[in-house]
Structure formats: structure tokens, C-alpha cells
Amino acid sequence: MVEQGQTSLAGQRLGAPETLGISTLEPGHKPPAMPPGRLVPIRVVLLDDSEEIFDISHRASGRVLFEMVCLHLNLIEGDYFGLEFQSHHRKMVWLDLLKPIRKQITRPKHTVLRFVVKFFPPDHTLLLEELTRYLFALQVRQDLASGRLTCSDASAALLVSHIIQSEIGDFEETQCRQHLLNTNYIPDQMALMDKIMEFHHKHIGQTPAESDYRLLEVACRLEMHGIRLHPAKDREGTKLSLSVAHGGVLVFQGHNRINSFNWSKIRKLSFKRRRFLIKLRADPSQNVNQDTLEFLMTSRDCCKMFWKICVEYHAFFRLFEEPRPKPKPVLFSRGSSFRFSGRTQKQVMDYVKENEFKKLPFDRKHSRVQYNSGLSPLRSAQHQVPNQAVKQSWEGSFLVSSEDSAVIRPRGNSSSSTQRNGCSDQTYTIQEDNRSPAAKQQPVDRAEVTCALVNGHADDCRGATPSPLISPMLNDTGAIRADDEEDNRRKNCPTDNAYCIAKELLSTERTYLKDLELITVSFQGVLDEEDCVPDTLKTLLSSTYEPLHSHHTHFLQELEERLSLWEGRCNMQVKGEIHCVGDLLLKTVQELKGLSAQLQMISECVFALERACVASHRLEHVCREFELQKVCYVPLNVFLLSPLHRLLHYRQILDRLCKHYQPTQSDYSDCRAALDDVCELEAVLHPGLEEIENYQKLLELQKDLIGVEHLVVTGRQLIRLGCLSKLSGKGLQQRMFFLFNDVLLYSTRGITSTNQFTVHKQLPLRGMTIRESEDEWGVPHSFTLMVQQQSLVVAAWSESEMEKWMEDLKMAVDMAEESNGLNADLLTASKDAKSSGVSEVESEDDLCGSRTSLPRNGNSSANTFHRGNTTAHVCWHRNTSVSMLDFSIAIENKLSGNLLRKFKNSNGWQKLWVVFTNFTLFFYKTHEDEYPLASLPLLGYSVTHAGESENIHKDHVFKLHFKSHIYYFRTDSEYFFERWMTVIRSATVSASRTRYLNRTEPD
């Protein structure tokens, strides 16, 4: 198929089998060995202009030298880079990694190679390592200084302002001016000095890592970013320039792009002498069967060099794995044998996400800021900077907050330990415990424990907004050792199902009462100290929740006494049957019927609190701060609605007791009567519960989203939220979608201090059509949305995800056709100008606007206080989705109790008090703890029985598994084993509407 220097552009797309590409950095694969021979010193200039000398065999391949440079830099994502040198024709060429160096460089002692960026990704968030982003920022710095990266004056000034923020820190006029006089970043810098200083003044508080991220964000939107021009002429002799990018081959006239050829439209690339040929695919819509474009380049060597880089760019960005070498012909060969060597972009990203690396610091040569960075796919800082870089921390790790169980170390040396705490560019990092199993048994040095995180906030970390994405595992010293002792205790406990159901009732009642105490004691105590809270709101909350709290306090006392008698731990003499709880349940349900007025006022409490927050920014601020406390482990409104949820749990427990007992048993009649009363009470409250649950989810999303207004309106219903990949000119890009009954929104993770989602576009559902388009675009699990002469192609991560989205989208379209026109414009005014089409193209003038600026000091708002571990954020990091039906199922499937936990490579089991709610496991030492030690979001996990091959010689063990993260949990009875498996499966497997309806149909 390939003529001299031609190659096929056919390759594997999304959904290909597991890759087989070889990486010299993968576990178990060592760097290429140095061949024997005399050593030759080779000079390499790095991106920070430092020079290193590497002694290498004169027979070694380019791969050996390249790996030595990456090893010297501790660079994980080295595949984005390359080595270039000046050939004897005085042209800059890339070092071929497969060929021996002596065949490429004739005088190695007198040749200087430069380590530079070779492949520029379409989106800076695809760079997962802080060191990689730093090196890319240095490349942008060089391109600006050389004039290769051309842009408007405003963009140039903004770029330089981020560079000097990284190098000299916060703005100080005299220092900034003097630095600009001494250091030249761009041609004609003096004319833009005032503009640069104006932008620099706005970057106060940015760390060097964050400045790198912002710099790349701006640079990626510039047309000339990553462009290397190759002179050419067309058939008419017009002087042009060719370039290659992630999306295809580009044609420039001067510095203006006049044409582009996407990889999907190119059938073949080839060259013949000085002629570079692009053969396009047939396009029936334009009556073009086949077309061949021809460009004349300055020489055959230049033509071949450009063809090679095209081949490499296509393979790196479009293929799933490294192309396999072609078999050598027996007689003679035709065409070039050149092929891409190395990992593709997908292989690099998968490798970084699925592996854990030792965190190593690196120095910033040009930076005067006292800041230490670490080589890590996880970063933490006051402001969330990398969208994708934090992804690995969600993929299976515990979120931890305990002085007794969290090991927290500053990244880099200890001198940085006095700097910020918080989100993703903080100097402190909480990293996975990479010690050996033997070392893990040793006590934790308390001097290492300086800060503790749970639920997106920190203990004793002032002025920061910590991220929930940084998460070590609970260590073995933080829980009670329980093996033989626990086994002996369980042998003395009753084992019948009635006792187990009663024990579940006791465990969940303990959790429920602590949730009520959070409202009646903690939250109302905060409100009592504030003058901004209306007296009517205080009265409403106290009159609603205090009677409920008093009632359940007495019920819990009676329940604990009954279970003590049942277990034989109490010698008190009691008249009547003690091996039952039906009488207690009947009594408490009848008393709850007397409190029905309070239960009916719960919805009004949620509405009233929200109205008060809208009327008073101070109250909104107070509520958001309270929601970030460690005791508030789920959104505040969930605690407010917990009495309504508790009725559902009573119904389930009573239903199981009725099924367990025979009608002739004494406890059956009490359980039956209590069940009837609960169903009667639930029937009264259920219609209002559905409405308030939807309202609560809309309020939570309103806090998660930036760029929307009037989201919470009467009649709007949430249907599904989750991740899809949007197909655009840059390829497949991860987007967060929010589906309502009138509109579809999609967004990306914002770059604000709150990790919120920035909405890019809204699509009305009226008139929308949905069709599968996998065959059309060659992207697995893809489908196309058509509305108002616009189309949007998206891809799900699996076939089941695609089916759920398409099912819910079709249902939502039907609902929109029947609605009364809810789909008013939700986007704020600042977004309207950018939302005229599906595309997300922005002009250079937009780059210096508010989208590249964080909220400044003193410009506080309620959004500054935001939960970073909401369901939307978990969906983003786990690449999954949940529907409103999943939320409804999650409400019914709450569970509390003791579990024994074991890591894959640890010895022994640890006893923990575990609460399952809101798709998440929360871990405590005991049920009396005020706040959880850690949490584990379960979306994306799978739960299975522990197999015999795993050497778990215990009964009632289940396994949680996500990628390389494995946790074992053990229950004390078959009943609780089945219960935990049931509730966890409800969180790990998203429900389709059809399956849910089938599940809820009466027998």
C-alpha cells in the first residue's frame, strides 16, 4: 500500500484489544542494554538550557540515549519528547530511536542534541505529570523567545505574565519591572511591559505548578502552538508551508492557516523525490471519488523528514499501540521501512493512570519561588489545576482523614512544609503507602502526621480548600486487630436471621441518630450564633427536628437494651419475650404517626433554608462552611431529608422480618401491624419525597456548575449525569453531561479553586434525534445527537453505558415534547457569546478574560466553599454515569455495621465501623466516632466473592476491585454477607430504566 516513503493511516480506534506495545518504563521491562564498544561522550541540551554529557557506546541505538535522558530527568511521560540535532545539511532532524547513533551522527563529539517537545497534544489536561507540564511550559517559553510561537499582543503578554509568576512569584512592581528589563521573553517586549505587569498583578497566589498549567491552557488555544513549518510550494508555484499536528496535516501561507486535512480524510501519505503527496478518501457528498494533492518541497531529504514526522504524529495520536514491524522481503524491498517506535498517547495515559510511582522532587532552574514539586500523577494545591492529573487518586484509593491513620508527607524537601494546604497544587501531598508489608505493620510516626483530609476538607489547614482526590489507605495501626478474638466473639452471638435483622436495625439506627444530632446540635448551634438567620427558620428547624431526635433517642436506648438481652450480655430480669423487636418497632412507628406533622414539614425546611440562603449571602457562606466540616460527610440537605429516608428503611426491615417469621410466631403480628402503619405513613409522604429529592439534586448540581443560572425551577427533573467523550477536531475529549427533562448540558472540569464544572453548551431536547454512529465514525459505542441543524457525536465507555444514555435520552426527548417549554436559556451572559454552535473555538482575545483567572483574594463568594467529592466529580474521575433512578435506589440501600477489612498484600484483618450511603463507604474506628477516617466512592467498582485462588481462608469474604485496587471485606454472618453484597452492587452497577421497572413490578 505504501510507495517509497508511504504508510497506511488505518489503525485501531477506541475499543481495541489490550495493547501489546513495549515500554521501557513498564514494570518488568528494563531499558535497552548498552552494547559493547568504546564510549563516546554526547552532549544534550535540556529544555532549561542546562547541558548534560552522556557516555554511550558508539554502537548504541538512539533509543538507548533517549532512555538515558528520560531516566536522568525521572520523566514518566517521556514519549511526548524527542532528541533533535543539526545534520550536515544544516537542517534540524529528529534522532531515529531504532537506528544506531553512528549511522545518524557522523561527528558525535562535536554534535549537540537538544531534548525538546516532539508531540503536542490538543489539550493540556492530557499531560498527567507535573514535571511533564513544566517541561512543556519551558518549550512554550523557548518558542515565544525565538518568535516561533506567534500570537496577538494580548496573548503574548498573558503568556509572559504566567511565566514570570512561575519564576519570581507574586507581583511586586519594582521587582517585576526590573526582571522584565533584565530578561527578554518575547521580541519587542518593552512595548508590552505595562500589559504584562497588569496581567501579572492578577496572578497573586498562583504557585509555579499552577502557572505552568495556566500557561499551557492559553498556549493550547493559539493557532501556532506546536507548529513547525516546512517550506513547500503548490502546483502553481505558490510559496506555502506544511505542518503536522495531532489532527492531521496543515497548510500555511505565512503564519495563516489556509487549509487542513484531517487524518480521517487522508487515505495515504507518500513522497517521491521532492514531491509530497496526500491522497484523500472518496467524499460522495462533494462528488469527489479520489483526490491527490501534491506539494513540492525544497529537497528530497526535507520531504522525507516531513513524511516521517507525519507518520509518527499519526501513530502517536491515532493508534492504540505501537505498529508492528513489517516482515522483511525475501528478494528486494520497495519503499521506506521507517515506522513509529514507542508508546502511543493512549498507552502513555493508561500507563500513568494504572500505575503508582515513587514521588520524586525536581528543581525549577529559572524559578526563585520557594516551592518544591514532585514527580507524581497526583498533585495537591490550594487551587485545582490539572483536570486529569488527579484522576488516579480516585481510581480505587481511600479518602483519609485521621491523625491516627493518615500518613501525610510534603512533596520535595521539608522546607516546603510551611506552605499551602489544600487542593491540587498544594505543597503537601498525601500519597499511597508504598512501604513493604512488613514496614506497614510498624507504628506511624506522629511527627509525620500534619494534616488530615476527608470529604474534601482538612483539619487544621487554614485558608485552603482541600481536594478529596488525595488519598492514602488506612494503615494497620489505625484499627483494632481482629482475628481469633473476633472469631471467638462471633461464636457466642446468635446466628438466626431474626437476630441479624435486629442487629442491622440497631446499627443503622445508631448512624441515623448521629445524623439527626448533626442537625439538632451542630447545625442549629451554628445558626444560633449568627444574626443573619431569620427567627422563623430557627423555629422551623427546631420544632421539626428536635421532637424527632428525642423520639429516636429513646427508641435507640430500648433497642440496645433488647439486643443486649438477646445476646446474653445483660443479667437484667425482663418479663416477656426478649428474642424479638416487633413490639419495639410497632411502638416507635405508632409514635412516628403522631409526629407526621414534623415529617411533613421536612420538605418545607429544605425550601425555607434555600430561600434564606438566596436572601442572605452571609447565611449562604455559613451553610457552605458548615458543609465542609468533617462531620458533614454528605451534603447538608441529605441530612435534612434523613427522617423521610428512615421510613423506607423501617419498611424494608419489617418486610424482611415478616418474611422470616411464620404467621403463628408471636412476633409476626407486631411486625405485620408495624409494616402496615409504615406503609400508610409512607403513602402520605411519598409524593413529596420524590419532589424534594429532585429539588435537592438540582441544588447540588447548581453548586457544581459554573456558567448556568435558573437551573432550579419548577418542573425541571434530573434524569442522568455522567461522562461521555465528545468527538471534535481535537479527537475524543472527555466531557461531563447533565440530562434533564428539557435540556442537555455538557461541561468540562473547571480550573477554579472549587473544581467546579464549566458548562460549554446547552442542547434543547425538543426535536432532538438520536442514532447510533459507530459505523459512521469508526468510534466504538458512539451515537449522534441532532437538533436544530446541529450535530454532536459522543462516545460512551462501554456498550451498556451507551444503551443507558440512549434510553434515557429518548425518554427525555419524549418528556420535552410533552412539556410546557422549560428550556429557557440556562447559560449565563458570559457564555452566550460562546455558545452559538456546538464547537468550542475561542478567539485569542478571549484568552485574557475571566476564564483564565481564578477568583481573587477578597472576592469571596459562596462558590469558594464547595464540596469536591460530589457524585458528579466521582463520575468524572471514574468515567461513568448515574441516573435519578440510581439515586432512588441508593436511598433505599443504606447500611451500617462492623466489617473486617484487609488489603491485597497486608497481613491480618482490621475491624472498622462502616457506613454505606450516597454510593460511598465511610470508615470509622467505632460507631461512636464523630467523623469518618476515610471514604471510598464505589462508582466504577465491581464486587465479587473472594476466590479460592486468592488464599483467603475465611468465610463470608467479598472483594472490591477497580483496576489495580483490591480490598477484601469480611462479615460475621451469611446474612450480613448477602446484605453488604446487595447494597454495594446497587452502587457499583447503574440501573437501566427497564431493569428498574422490572425489579419494582409486583410478583
N, C-alpha and C positions, 0 to 999 in steps of 0.2 A: 504494500500500500504506500510505502514511503519511497520517494525517489531519492536522489542524492540529498541528504540532509532533511528528509521529510519524516514526519511522525504522525501517528494516528492520535486524534483527540478523543477517541472513545475511551471511556473509563468507568469505573464503578462509582455509583452515586450513593446517596443515603440508603441505608438498609442493607449494605453489602455484608458478606460474612466477616467473621473476625479477621483482623488484619494479620498479615504474615511478615510485614516489613521488619527489617532488622534495625535495631537502635543500639549504638554503642553505649548508651546510658542506661539501658534497661537492666533490671536485676539479672544476674547470672550471665551477662554478656560483657566481656572485658573489651577495652579499647584495642584497636588493631596493634599487634605486636610490632616492635621496631625491627626491621630486617637487618641482617648483619651488614657491615660495611663501615667505611670511615664516616665520622660525624662531621657535619657541615653546619656552621652557625648561620641561622636565618633570622633576620630582623623583622619583627612585626610591630607596626604602629597601631595602637588600640584607639578606640573612639575618644578617650580622654586625652589623646595626643601623647601618652606615655609610650615608651618603646621598650619592648622585651626581646631578648635573644633566646632562641630555642635551638639546642643542638640536636640535629636529626640526621639519620643515615641518608647518604646521597641516593640510596635505592628506595627510600620510603615513598609511599603514595601521598597525595595531597590530603587524604583522609587522616593519616597519622598526625600531620602538622595541625590540621583543623581541630582534632580532638584534644591535642595538647594545649591549644589556645583556650578552648572551652573549659578544660579542666583547670587551667590556671585562673580563669575567671570564676570558677564554680558556677558555670552557666548551665541551667537545665534546658532552657528553650533555645539552644544554640542553632537549631535548624533554620531560624529566620535570618541568620547571618552568613557571611562568606568572606573569603580572602581574595583581594584583587591586587594586581601588580601591573606595572608598565612593561609591555612587551618590547621586543627590539624594534617594532614598527612605531613605538611611542604611543601605543593605544592601551588604555586600561582594559584588562581582561580578567576574567574570573579564574581562580585556580581550580582545575578539574580534580575532584576528590578521588577519582578512580585511577588516574594516570600517575606514574612516578613523577616526582618533582623534577628530576634531572632532565626529563623529556619536555618539560614546560618552561623551566628557568635555566638559561644557559650559564649565567654567572650568579649563582645563589649568594655568594659572599657580598656582591655589590648590588643586590636587588632588595628593595624594601617592599614588603607586603603590608597591605592595610586591612585591618579587620573592620568591616562595615556591615550595615544592614543590606541584605540582598532581597528579601521578600517583605513587602509592605502589606500588611493585612488591611481589609476595608474598614475595620472597626478596632479602635484601640482597646476596647474591653476584652478582646480575644487574647490579649497578652496577659497571662495569668501570674507572672512573676514580677515582683517589684524591680529586681535587677534588670530584667528584660526591658521594662518600661524606661528605666534610667538610661540604658544604652540607646534606645530609640530616641529619647529626648536629646542625647548628645548628637545623634545623627541629624536631627532637626536643627540643632544649633550650628553644626557644620554647614548644612545646606543653606541656611539663612546667610551665614557669613560669606559663603562662596558665591551667592547670587543664584544658586541653582533652584532654590525654593522661592519663586516669585509670588507676590500677593499684593493686596491693597495696603496702603499705609496703615489703616486701622488694624488690619490683621497682623501686620508686621510688628506694630507697637504692642499689641496684646501678647504676641508670642514672646517678644523680648521681656515684657514685664513678668511673665511666668518664669523665664529663665533666671532673671536677677532675683526674683523672690526665692528661688531654689538656692541661689549662690550666696546672697548676702542677708536673706531673711526679711523681716518686716520692714516696711517703709520708714525711712528717716531721710528727710530731704537732702541734707548736706552729704550724707554718705552715698545716697543713690546717685546724686548728680556727679560726685567725684568718681564713682565706679563707672558710670557711663562715659565719662571723659577719658578714663584710663583703658577701658575695654570696648572694642568695636565688635558689635554683634551683627550689624547689617550695614550695607552700603548707605551712605548719606544718613548716618544715624543722628547727626546733630540736628537736622531739621525735625526729627520726630522725638527729641528728648523730652519735651513737655508732655507729649501724648503718652510716652512710655511711663513717665513718672505718675501721670494721672491714673493709669491702669494699675501700676504697682501699689499705689495707695489703697486700692480696693482689695488687695490680696492679703490683708493683715490676718495672721493666724494660720496661713497655709504652711504646711510642712514641705520639705523638698519632695517627698514622695507624692504629695497631693499636687504640687506644682507640675511635676512630670506628667501626671495624669491629665491635668487641665491643658497643658501644652500640647499633648498628643490629641486631645479632644478637638482642639482648634485646628491643628495641623491636618488631621484626617479629613476635614471638610474642604481643604484647599485643593484646587484642581491640579496643582503641580506637586503635591506631596508624593514623594516616592517615584517621581517621574525621571527617567534617564533617557535623554533624547539621542536618537541615532539618525544622522543626516541621510536623506534619501530624496529621490525625485519620482514624480509620477510619469506616465507615458508621454505626457505633453511637455515634460521637462521642468515642471513647476517644482521649486525647491520646497521640500517638506521635511518633517521629522517623524520617525516612528518610535513608538514606545510600547511597553507591555506592562500591564497591571493585573491585579487579581481577577478582573472581569473579562479581559480579552486584550486585543491589540488596538492601540490608539494611534490616531494620525493627527499631527500638529502642524500648524503653519505659524512659525514664530513660537509664541507661548500660548497660542489659542488653539484649543482642540476643535478640529473641524469634522472628525468622523471617529467612529469606534466600531469594532467588530467583536461582539460577544462570543465567548467560547462556544455557546450553544449553536451559533450560526456558522461556525467555522468547521468545515469538513476535513481540511488538510492544510498543513503548512509545509512549504518546501523552499529550497533555494537552488538556483543554477547559476554558477559563477557569481556575478554581481546582482542577479535578479532575485528578489524575494517575492514569493508567490503565496497568496492567500486564496484558497479555494473554498467558496461558500456553499452551504447546503441549499437545496432547492427550496424556493419560497412560493408556493402556489398562489398565495394571496396577492402577490405582486407580479404574477405571470413570469417568474424567473425560474428556469429549470436548474441551471448551474451558472455560476459566475466565478471567474478567476481574476483577481486583482494583482497587478504587477507593479513593483517598486524597484527602482534602480538605486543601489547603494554605492558608496564610494569605492569599495573593493570587495573581493571575494571573502577575505578574512573578516571584514566588518559584517558582511551579510551572514556568514556562518556564525559569528559570535552572537548576532541578534537572534538568529534562529535558535541557537542553543538556549538562550535565556528565555525565549518564548516557550520552548519545550519544558524547561524547569518550572516556570511560573504556572503553566497549565497543570503539570503533575502535582505540584505542591498544593495548589488551591482547589483542584477539581477532583483528584483521585483519592481513593480511600487508603491506598497502600503504595509502597514503592513499586514501580513497574519491574517486572522480572526481566532479566537479560534475555535477548533473543539467542536461539542456538546458532552457532557459527556455521556458515555454509561449507559444504564439502569441497567445492571446486573454486568458486570465486564469489566475492561479495559485491553488492551493489548498494551504494548509499552509505550514509554515516552510521556507525554503531553507537553513537552517543545516546545516553539515556540519563534520566534523572537519578541521582543517588542520594538517599537519605530518607528521613521520615516526611510524610505529608503533614499538612497543617492539622488534619483530623487526628493523625497518630500522635502528634505533639500534644494537642489539647487533651486527648484521652489519657495519655501517659501521665501528664501533670495532675489531672483530676483524680486518677485512680491510685496514685502512689503518694507516699508520705516521704518527705525529705528532711534531713537534718538542717536546722536553721542556721545559716552561716552569715555573719555580717559582711558588709562590703563598704568601702570608702568612696565618697564623692570627692573627686580631686578638686573641682572648682568651687565647692561649697564651703562657706565659712560658718554655716549654721551648725550648732552643736546638736547633731541628730545622727543616730545610728540606724542603719537599715539592715534588714536580714533577708537572706535568700529564702523565700518561702512562698508557697502558693496561698498562704493565709497571711493577712495583714490586719492590723487593728489601729484605729486612729480616731480622732475626735469627729472627723467628717468622713462619711463613706465615700471612698474614692473608686476603687475598682469594682465594676459591676460583677464581673465573672471571677475575679481573683479570689473572692471569698467563698466561692461555690463549694470547694471541697470540704469546708468545715461543716456544712450541713449534711454532707453525704455520709451520715451514719454516726456522727460523734455526739456524745452527751454535751449538753449545755450545763455549765457548772457554776455553782455559787456556794462555796463553803470554805471557811477558813480552815476547816479540818480536812478537806478533801481536794482542794484545788491547788495545783502546782503552777504558779504564775511566775514567769521569768521575763525580764526585759530583753528585747531583741538587741543584739550587739553587746557592748560592754556596759558595765554598771553605771557609767557616768550619765547614761540617758535615763536612769530610773526616776529622776525627778521631773520628767516632762509629762506630757498629757496622758490621760487615760481616756478610753472610750472606744469609738468605732474604728474604722479600718485603717487609718494612718497614724494611730497612736503608737508611741514608742514601746509600749508594753505589749507583749504577745502572750496569749495563753495557748500553749502548744500541746500536741498529743504527747502522752507519756511514752517516750521511746526507750525507756530503760529495759533491761533484761528482766525476765520473770523473777529471777532471784532478787534483783535490786528493787523490784516493785514491792517486795514484802517488807522492806525497811521503812521505819517511820519517816514521815515527811518532816523536813527541816522547816520549822515555823518561820525562820528568817526569810525563807523564800516566798512566803505567802503574804502578798501585799495588797491584793485587790481581789474581790470575788464577784462573779457575774451570774445572774440568772435572768431570763425573761427580758433581756435587753437592757439591763441597768446594773450599776455597780455599787458595791458597798465601800464607803469612804473614798469615793472617787468624785471629787467635787468639780462642778462646771463641765461635765462631759456627758456625752450621750453614747454609752457603750453599745457595742453591737452584740447581738445574740449569736453571731456566726463564729465566735471564737470559743473553742470548747475542748478542754481535756476530758479525760474519763475520770470517773470517781476512782480514787485509789483504794487499795485494800485496807488501809488503816482507818478509813472513814466509816466503817460499818462493823457490825458485830459478827465475829467469826461464828459460823453455824454449820456444823456437820453432824457429828454424833449426838451432840447436845440437842440439836433441833430434831433429829430423828427420834430420840427418846421422848421428847415432849409431844411429838405428834402421835406417838403410840398410845398416849394416855388420854387423848381427846376423842370425843365421839366422832364417828365416821359416817353416820346416816345422813341422807340428803336434807332432812328437815333441819338438823343442826347446822349444816353447811349454809343453807339458805338463811337461817337466822344469823349466822356469823357474817354473811355478806350484808345483811340488813344493818348489823351493828357497825361494820367497817364503813359503809357508805354514809351512815348517819353521823359518824364522827366527822367525816370530811364535810358533810353538808352543814353541820352546826358551826364549824370553823369558818365556812363561807358566810354564814349569817353574821357571825361575830365581826367579820371584816366590815360589814355594812353598819351594824348597830354600834360597834365600839370604835373601830379605826376611822372609817369614813365619816361618820357623824361627828366624831371628835374633831376631825379636821375642819368640818363645816362650821362647828360651833365657834371656832377661833377666828372665823372670817366674817367681816362686816358686810361683805358683798353678797352674802347668801340671803335670799328672801326668807322671812319667818314662815311664810306659808309652805315653802319647800322643806324646811326643817321639820315643821309639824307633820307634814305629809309623810316623810320618811320615817319619823319616829313612831307615828301612830300605825304605820303599816308593818314595819319590820320588828319592832320590839315585842309585840304580842306573839308573833311567830317564833321569835328567838326564845322567849320564855317557855312557850309550849314545847318546843323541840328539846330544850334543855332538860325538862322533866322527863320527856319520853326517853331520851338517851340514858338518863340515870336508871330508869326502870329496866331498860333493855340490858344494860351492863350487869345489873343485879341478876336478871334472869339467866343470862349466859354464864355467869359465874356459878350459879346453882347447877345449871345444865352440865357444865364441865367438872363439877365436883370440887371447885376451888373455894367454896363457901360452906361453912358449917351451920349457917342460919336455918332454923326450922321454919318451913313455909307450908301453909295449908294449900292443898290443891296440886294440880299437875304443874310440874316445873319444866318438862321437856316440850314446851310449845311457846309460840309467840303470837298466836292468832288472837288471843284475848287482848294483848297489848296493842296490836295493830288495829283491832276493832275500836278500842277506846280512843286511840290517837286520831283515827280517821273521823270518828264522830265529833271529836273536839275540833278538827280542822273544818268540818262543815259549819261549825259555829264561827269559824274565822274566815268564812267565804268572802265577807266584805273586804277584809285585808287582802286576800288573794286576788280579788277583782281590781283592787287599787294598784297592783304592781305595775301594770301597763302604764297607768297614769303617772306613776313615779318616774318611769323612764322618759316619758314625754315631757313631764314637768322639768326634770333635770336638764334635758337638752334645750328646752326653751329658755331656761335660766342661763345656761352657758352662752347661748346666742346673744342674750341681752347683756351679759357681763363678761368682758374679756378676762377680767381678773378671776372670776369663778371658773371659766374655761381653763385658764392657766393652772388653777389649784387642782382641778379634776385630772388634768393631764399629768401633773407632777405626782399625784397620788397613784395614778395608774402605772407609773414607772417604778413604784416601790416593789421590793422583792415579795412582799406578802400578796400583792395583786398579780398573781401568776397568769391570769387570763383577763380579757377586757372587763372593765368595771361593769358594763351592762349585763354581762353574763352572770356576775354575782347577784345583780338586782333581780334577774329572772329566775334564779335558782329555786325559789319556792314552787314555781309552776313546774319546773323540770322534776322536782322531787316527787310530785304526784304521779308522774309517769313511772318512776322507779318503784313506788309503792305498788302500783298496778301490776308491774312485771313480777315483783317478789310474791305478791299474793296469788297471782296466776300460777306461778311455779309451785307454791305450797298446795294449792287446790289440786293440781295435777299429781302431786306426790301423795297426798293423803287419800285414803279410801273414804267414801261418804259416811261410813259407820264410825270413823275415828272421831274422838272428842274435839280435836282442834279444827276439823274440817268446817263445821258450821260457822265458827267465828271467822275463819278465813274467807268463807263464801260471802258472809254478810259484809265484811270489810271490803271485799272486792267490789260488791255491788255499790256500796257507798262511794268508793273511789271513782268508779266508772260514772256514777251520777254527777259527782263533783267535776270530774274531768270534762264531761259533756258540756257543762256550763261554761268552763274556762277555755276549752279548746279553740273555738273560732278566734278569740282574741289572742291566743298564743301564737297562731300562725302569722297573724298580722304583726305582732310585736317582734317576733323572731326576724322577719324580713326587714322591719324597720331597724333593728339592731345591726344587722349585717350591712345595710346601706350606710349607717352611721360609721361603721368601722371602715368601710371602703372609702367614704368621704375623707377620712383621715389618711388613708393610704395613697390617695391620688392627688396629683398636682395638675392644675390646668383645667379642672372641671368645676362647675357650680350648679346649684339646684339639682343635685343628684337625688337627694332625699325628698321625694314628692309623693303625694297620694296616688296610688295606682301603680307605681313602678315596682317591679319584682325582680329580684336577682334570680338568675337561672343557673349560670355556671361561670366559674372563673378558673383560669389556668394558663399554662404556657403552650404556645404554638410557634412554629418557625414561619416567618414571613419571607416569601420569595421576592427579591428585588434585584436591582442591578448589581448589588454587592453580594449576591448569593442568598443563602438562607440565614436569617437573623432572628435570634430569639426575641419574642415579644410576649407581653402579658395581656391576655384578652379578658374582658369582662362583658358577659352576655346578660342583658336584661330583656324584659318583655317588649321593649320598644326600640332598643338601640344596642349596637355592639361597639365597645370601645377597645382600642389597643394602645399599649404603652410600653415603655422601657423603664428599667430601674433608673431613677433619677440620680443626680450627682450632688444631692443636698445632704446636709448633716443628718437628715432623718431617714435616709434610704427610701424615700417615697417613690412612687411610680409616676413618671411624667407622661401624660396622655398625648398621643400624637394625632389621633384621628377618631372620629365617630362615624359609624355607618348606620343609617336608618334601616330598620328591618322591613318596612313596607316595600313590597315589590322585589325583595331580595330573592335570588335563586341560588341554589347550592348544587354543585355537581362534583363528582369525583374527577380528578385530573391527573392521576398518576401516570397514565399512558401519554398524556399530552406533554407533560413537563419532565418526565423521567425521574420524578422525585417520589419515593415511596410514601404512602399514607397522606397524600396531598389532595386538597379539594379547593375549588374556586368559588368565591363569593362574588356575585354580580348584582350591582344595584346602581341605579341612576347612571348608566353608561360607564360605570367604573368597575374594575375587577380587582380582586385581591386573592392571590394564591397563597395558601398556608399549608403547612405540613405538620401532622401530629407525630408523636414519638413512637407510636405503635398503632396497629390496626384497631385495637379496642378503643384507644383514645380517640381515633378518628371517628369511629362509629358513635361514640357518646356525643362528641361535638356535633356531628351532623344530625343526630336525632334531636338534640336539644335546640339546634339552630332552626330546624324545620318546625318544631313545636313553637319556638319563639316567633317565627315569621307568621304562623297562623294566629298567634295571640295578638301580634301587632296589627294584622289586618282587621281584627275584631275590636281593637281598642279605639279610644276617642282622641287619638293624636297626642300621645305623651311626648313624642320625640322632638321636643324643642331643643334648640342648640345648647348642649351642655358645656361646650368648650368656652373657657374664659376669653376675654377680648384679645389678650396677648397671643392666644393660639389661633384665633380665627384667620389671621392673615396667612398662617402657615398651613391651613387645613383645607385649601381649595381643592386638593386632589389627594389621591392615596399616597403619592410619593412623599418622601421626607427630605427633599432637597432644600437647602437653605443657602442664601447668599452670604458672601464674605462679610457684608456689613452687619448681618445678624450675629456674627460671632462675638462681637464685643458687647452684646446685650446681656440681659439678665440671665439667660440660660447658662452662661459660663461663670456665673457669680453665685457664691453661697450667701445665705442670709448673714449680714454683718453683725458685729458686736453692737449691742444696743438696739438692734432692730428685731427684737424678740417678738414672737407670735406663738399662737397655740401649736402651730405645726412643729416648732422647735422641739416639743415634747411629744415623742411618737414612739409607739411600740414597734420594734424592728423585727419581731418574730411572729407577726400575724400569719394567718393562713395563706394570704396572698404571697408573702415572702417565702414561706416554705414551698409553695407550689413553684415559685420561680427557681429556687435552688434545686428542687428535685425533678423539675421538668414534668410536672403532672398537673392535674386539674381536679377540682371538686365541684359538685353541684349543690343546689339548695336541698336536694333530696339527701345528699351525703350529710349535710349539716343536721337535717331532721333525724337521721339515723344515729348520728353522733350524740344527740341529746339523750336518746334512749339508752345508749350504750356507755354509761359511766360506771366505773368500778374502782374500788379501793381495797387495799389489803396488803398483807405481807408477802413478799416474794424473795426467793433466794436468787442472787444474780452471780453469774460467772462470765469472765471474758474468755475469748478463744484460747489464749495462751497462759491464763492465770491458773493458780492452784487454789482449791477450796472455793467455798461459796460465801457470799455476804448477804446478810439479812437486811432488807430495806422495806420501808413503808412506801408503797407505790400508789399513786392516784392517776387514773386514766380519764382524761377529758379533753375535748377540743382537739382530737386527733393526736394527742401527745401524752407520753408517760412522764409524770413528775415524780422525782425520787426524794424521799426524806429518810432520816435515820429512824425516827419513830413517828407515830401519829400525833404526838404532842408538839412537834416542831412547828415553828411559826411560818417558815417559808421553805420552799424546796431547795435541796442541794444542787439538783441538776434536772434537766429535762431532755427528752428525746422525741422529737417530732417523728411520727410514724408514716406519714405520707410517702409512698415510694418503697417502703419496706415490704418484705414478704415474711410470713410467719409459718413455720412448719414444725413437725415433730423432730426432735433430735434423733439422728440415725445411729445405728449400731456402730458404724464405721468411725464415729466421732468420739468414741471412748468415753461416753457419758453414762456411767453405770449407776444411774439413779432413775427413779420413776417420776412421772409427771413433769417432764422437761420439754419446753418448747424453745425454738430458736428464732431469733430475729436476724434477718440478713438483708443487707443492702450493699452491693458491690463487694468491697473487701472488708466491710464492717460486720462482725458477727457477735451477737450477745446471746447467752443462754439464761433462761429463767426457769425456776423450779417452784412448783406449788406444793401444798401439803396434802392435797387430796385430788381424786379424779374429778370431783365436782368443780373445784376451782380451776383445775387444768382446762376443762371444757369451757368454763366461763371466760377465762382470760383469752383463750384462743378465739372465742366468738367475738368478744368486744374488740380485740386487736384487728381481727380480719375486717371488721366494719370500717376501720380507719385505713387499712392498707389496700383495700380493694374498693375502688369507686363504684357506686351503684349506677347502673343504667336505669332509665325510667321504666323500661319494660320489665326488667328483673325486679325492680322495687314494687311495681304494681302486682306482679305475680306473687311476690312474697307476702303482700298485705291482703291478698284475696282470702276470704273466709274458706275454711275447709268444707 
